[in-house]
């Protein structure tokens, strides 16, 4: 699912220039865990309000799972079979996760057209080592909680506020991605469950394709409650971030797009996490 909304009331002189653009990529966020998609838990009040104000694309599908290939598609509009990120070339057992230098990115196109391009990412696969910094005037790759990334983004966009040119900004966070470890007050927000599994990436990777054979219903309930806690926490941080961006004037004439690179499985087809299948939950 993708949410896109045009925000703000531009002055006449601002309306004559192209809008600021903010793309928010919430890594591993599955669409049907949002209220705007009909989820019965209050995971996403901020994103739900955005969806109500703008356009919600319910028939939006990732081209593949995995952070590097999916973001390569998101930023280039090329299918994975074209850009080849994450596909073995036959000469090596390992598929390259580095973006090809000749793959055109939207930030390069917009920068040439006059936008100032800024990115703040959650590091990991979205770091300069994998080529995702290409085309940005400012690229900040910061591991850690979504709060840190949001603070950095506001700082960078405040610094760019005096420019006469529009701004294209990419904000990426791994907060919802495993390990599912929301702050303490979000851990039991959606219930407490007896469980035998831990919500660490290491524990889940060990049973990625066999989860339904070894986990109890309580285990799955626990994992989803922690995942949903991460979504609610991220939603809250995004609300504060958007409020700050409104205060510095970034949203006076802007388009905000919220999306994800892939979803997550909780036993629907026998596994957990992502990477083994391409069913709708992924």
C-alpha positions as CSV (number, residue, x, y, z in Angstrom):
1,X,0.0,0.0,0.0
2,X,1.1,3.6,-0.7
3,X,-0.3,6.7,0.9
4,X,0.2,10.1,-1.0
5,X,-1.1,13.4,0.2
6,X,-0.6,17.0,-0.8
7,X,-0.2,19.2,2.3
8,X,-0.2,22.9,3.1
9,X,-1.5,26.1,1.8
10,X,1.1,27.7,-0.5
11,X,1.3,31.4,-1.0
12,X,0.8,32.5,-4.7
13,X,4.6,32.8,-5.3
14,X,5.2,29.3,-3.7
15,X,2.5,27.7,-5.7
16,X,4.3,28.7,-8.9
17,X,7.3,26.6,-8.0
18,X,7.3,22.7,-7.8
19,X,6.4,21.3,-4.4
20,X,8.7,19.8,-1.8
21,X,8.5,16.0,-1.9
22,X,8.9,13.8,1.1
23,X,9.1,10.0,0.6
24,X,8.8,8.0,3.9
25,X,9.8,4.4,3.6
26,X,9.0,2.3,6.6
27,X,11.0,-0.9,6.2
28,X,9.1,-4.2,6.7
29,X,5.7,-2.5,7.2
30,X,2.9,-4.7,5.9
31,X,-0.1,-2.8,4.6
32,X,-2.9,-4.7,6.3
33,X,-1.5,-3.8,9.8
34,X,-2.6,-0.2,9.3
35,X,-6.0,1.2,10.3
36,X,-6.6,2.8,6.9
37,X,-6.4,-0.8,5.4
38,X,-9.0,-2.1,7.8
39,X,-6.8,-3.4,10.7
40,X,-8.7,-3.7,13.9
41,X,-5.9,-2.5,16.2
42,X,-5.1,1.2,16.6
43,X,-1.6,1.0,15.2
44,X,-1.5,4.0,12.9
45,X,-3.7,7.0,13.8
46,X,-1.2,9.5,12.2
47,X,-0.9,7.5,9.0
48,X,-4.7,6.9,8.9
49,X,-5.3,10.7,9.1
50,X,-2.8,11.2,6.2
51,X,-4.6,8.5,4.2
52,X,-8.0,10.2,4.8
53,X,-6.6,13.5,3.6
54,X,-4.9,12.1,0.5
55,X,-4.9,9.1,-1.8
56,X,-4.5,5.5,-0.6
57,X,-3.3,3.1,-3.3
58,X,-4.6,-0.2,-2.1
59,X,-3.4,-2.1,-5.2
60,X,0.3,-1.3,-4.8
61,X,2.8,-4.2,-4.8
62,X,6.5,-4.4,-4.2
63,X,8.5,-5.9,-7.1
64,X,10.4,-8.2,-4.7
65,X,11.3,-8.6,-1.0
66,X,14.5,-7.4,0.5
67,X,15.7,-3.9,1.3
68,X,18.3,-3.3,-1.4
69,X,16.4,-4.7,-4.5
70,X,13.1,-3.3,-3.5
71,X,14.4,0.2,-2.8
72,X,16.4,0.0,-6.1
73,X,13.0,-0.5,-7.8
74,X,11.3,2.2,-5.7
75,X,13.8,4.8,-6.6
76,X,14.4,3.8,-10.2
77,X,11.0,2.5,-11.4
78,X,12.9,-0.5,-12.9
79,X,11.9,-4.1,-12.2
80,X,14.4,-6.3,-10.4
81,X,15.0,-8.4,-13.5
82,X,16.2,-5.1,-15.1
83,X,18.4,-3.6,-12.4
84,X,19.5,-7.1,-11.2
85,X,20.1,-6.1,-7.5
86,X,19.8,-9.2,-5.5
87,X,19.9,-11.6,-8.5
88,X,23.0,-13.9,-8.9
89,X,24.7,-13.3,-12.2
90,X,25.8,-16.9,-12.7
91,X,29.5,-16.1,-12.1
92,X,29.2,-16.0,-8.3
93,X,27.2,-17.9,-5.8
94,X,26.2,-14.6,-4.1
95,X,23.9,-12.0,-5.6
96,X,25.2,-8.4,-5.6
97,X,23.2,-6.0,-3.4
98,X,25.0,-3.0,-4.7
99,X,23.1,-0.7,-7.0
100,X,24.6,-0.5,-10.5
101,X,26.2,2.8,-11.3
102,X,24.2,3.2,-14.5
103,X,20.8,2.8,-12.8
104,X,19.0,6.2,-13.0
105,X,17.5,7.3,-9.7
106,X,14.6,9.7,-9.1
107,X,16.8,11.9,-6.9
108,X,19.3,12.4,-9.8
109,X,16.4,13.3,-12.2
110,X,14.9,15.8,-9.7
111,X,18.3,17.2,-8.8
112,X,19.0,17.9,-12.4
113,X,15.5,19.6,-12.6
114,X,16.3,21.9,-9.7
115,X,15.4,20.1,-6.5
116,X,17.8,20.0,-3.5
117,X,18.0,16.3,-2.6
118,X,18.3,15.1,1.0
119,X,18.2,11.6,2.4
120,X,18.2,10.2,6.0
121,X,18.3,6.4,6.1
122,X,18.5,3.7,8.8
123,X,22.0,2.6,7.5
124,X,22.5,-1.1,7.0
125,X,21.6,-1.9,3.4
126,X,20.5,1.7,2.8
127,X,24.1,3.0,3.3
128,X,26.6,4.5,0.8
129,X,28.3,1.2,0.5
130,X,25.3,-0.1,-1.5
131,X,25.1,3.0,-3.7
132,X,22.0,4.6,-2.3
133,X,23.7,7.9,-1.7
134,X,24.0,8.6,-5.4
135,X,22.3,11.7,-6.5
136,X,21.7,13.2,-3.1
137,X,23.2,16.6,-2.0
138,X,22.9,15.5,1.6
139,X,22.9,11.8,2.6
140,X,22.8,10.9,6.3
141,X,23.0,7.2,7.1
142,X,22.2,6.7,10.8
143,X,21.5,3.4,12.6
144,X,19.3,3.5,15.6
145,X,15.7,4.2,16.6
146,X,13.3,6.1,14.4
147,X,13.4,9.1,16.8
148,X,17.1,9.7,15.9
149,X,16.5,9.6,12.2
150,X,13.4,11.9,12.5
151,X,15.4,14.4,14.5
152,X,18.2,14.4,11.9
153,X,15.7,14.8,9.0
154,X,14.1,17.8,10.6
155,X,17.5,19.4,11.2
156,X,18.5,18.9,7.6
157,X,15.3,20.2,6.2
158,X,15.4,23.2,8.5
159,X,18.9,23.9,7.2
160,X,17.5,23.8,3.7
161,X,14.5,26.0,4.4
162,X,16.2,29.2,3.2
163,X,16.8,27.8,-0.3
164,X,14.8,29.1,-3.2
165,X,14.7,25.6,-4.8
166,X,12.2,22.9,-3.8
167,X,13.4,19.9,-1.7
168,X,13.2,16.2,-2.4
169,X,13.6,14.2,0.8
170,X,13.8,10.5,1.5
171,X,13.3,9.2,5.0
172,X,13.9,5.5,5.6
173,X,13.7,3.7,9.0
174,X,14.2,0.1,10.1
175,X,12.1,0.6,13.2
176,X,9.3,-1.8,12.3
177,X,11.8,-4.4,10.9
178,X,12.9,-7.2,13.3
179,X,14.0,-7.4,16.0
180,X,10.5,-6.4,17.2
181,X,11.5,-4.5,20.3
182,X,9.2,-1.5,20.9
183,X,9.9,0.9,23.8
184,X,8.6,-0.4,27.1
185,X,5.2,1.3,27.1
186,X,4.4,-0.1,23.7
187,X,5.3,-3.7,24.6
188,X,1.9,-4.7,26.1
189,X,-0.2,-2.0,24.3
190,X,-1.9,-4.7,22.2
191,X,-2.0,-7.4,24.9
192,X,0.3,-9.7,26.9
193,X,0.7,-13.3,25.6
194,X,2.4,-16.4,26.9
195,X,5.2,-17.2,24.5
196,X,8.2,-19.5,24.1
197,X,9.8,-17.5,21.3
198,X,11.9,-14.3,21.5
199,X,11.3,-11.5,19.0
200,X,15.0,-11.2,18.1
201,X,16.1,-11.4,14.5
202,X,18.4,-14.3,15.4
203,X,15.6,-16.4,17.0
204,X,13.3,-15.8,14.1
205,X,15.8,-16.4,11.3
206,X,16.5,-19.9,12.8
207,X,12.8,-20.8,12.2
208,X,12.1,-18.6,9.2
209,X,10.6,-21.3,7.0
210,X,9.4,-23.7,9.7
211,X,7.8,-21.3,12.2
212,X,4.3,-23.0,12.0
213,X,5.8,-26.3,12.9
214,X,7.4,-25.1,16.1
215,X,5.5,-22.0,17.4
216,X,2.3,-21.9,19.3
217,X,-0.7,-19.6,18.6
218,X,0.5,-17.6,21.6
219,X,3.9,-17.2,20.1
220,X,2.4,-15.7,16.9
221,X,0.1,-13.5,19.0
222,X,3.2,-12.3,20.9
223,X,5.2,-11.6,17.8
224,X,2.4,-9.6,16.2
225,X,1.8,-7.6,19.4
226,X,5.4,-6.5,19.4
227,X,5.4,-5.8,15.7
228,X,2.2,-3.7,16.1
229,X,3.8,-1.9,19.0
230,X,6.7,-1.0,16.7
231,X,4.2,0.4,14.2
232,X,2.3,2.5,16.8
233,X,5.6,3.9,18.1
234,X,6.8,4.7,14.6
235,X,3.5,6.3,13.8
236,X,3.8,8.5,16.9
237,X,7.3,9.6,16.0
238,X,6.2,10.4,12.4
239,X,3.4,12.5,13.8
240,X,5.9,14.6,15.8
241,X,8.2,14.8,12.8
242,X,5.4,16.0,10.5
243,X,4.4,18.6,13.1
244,X,8.0,19.9,13.2
245,X,8.2,20.0,9.4
246,X,5.0,22.0,9.3
247,X,6.5,24.5,11.8
248,X,9.6,25.1,9.7
249,X,7.4,25.6,6.6
250,X,8.5,22.5,4.7
251,X,4.9,21.3,4.4
252,X,3.5,24.6,3.2
253,X,3.7,23.4,-0.4
254,X,4.6,19.7,-0.3
255,X,3.6,16.2,-1.3
256,X,4.2,13.4,1.3
257,X,4.3,9.8,0.1
258,X,4.4,6.9,2.6
259,X,5.3,3.4,1.5
260,X,7.4,0.3,2.4
261,X,9.8,-2.0,0.6
262,X,8.1,-5.2,1.8
263,X,5.9,-6.7,4.4
264,X,6.3,-9.4,7.0
265,X,4.9,-12.9,7.6
266,X,3.4,-14.2,10.8
267,X,2.7,-17.9,9.9
268,X,0.2,-17.2,7.1
269,X,2.2,-19.5,4.8
270,X,4.3,-21.3,7.4
271,X,7.1,-18.9,8.1
272,X,8.1,-15.6,9.7
273,X,10.0,-12.5,8.6
274,X,10.4,-12.0,4.8
275,X,12.6,-13.4,2.0
276,X,11.1,-16.9,1.3
277,X,7.8,-16.1,-0.4
278,X,6.0,-13.3,-2.3
279,X,2.5,-13.7,-0.9
280,X,0.4,-10.6,-0.2
281,X,1.6,-10.3,3.4
282,X,5.1,-9.8,2.0
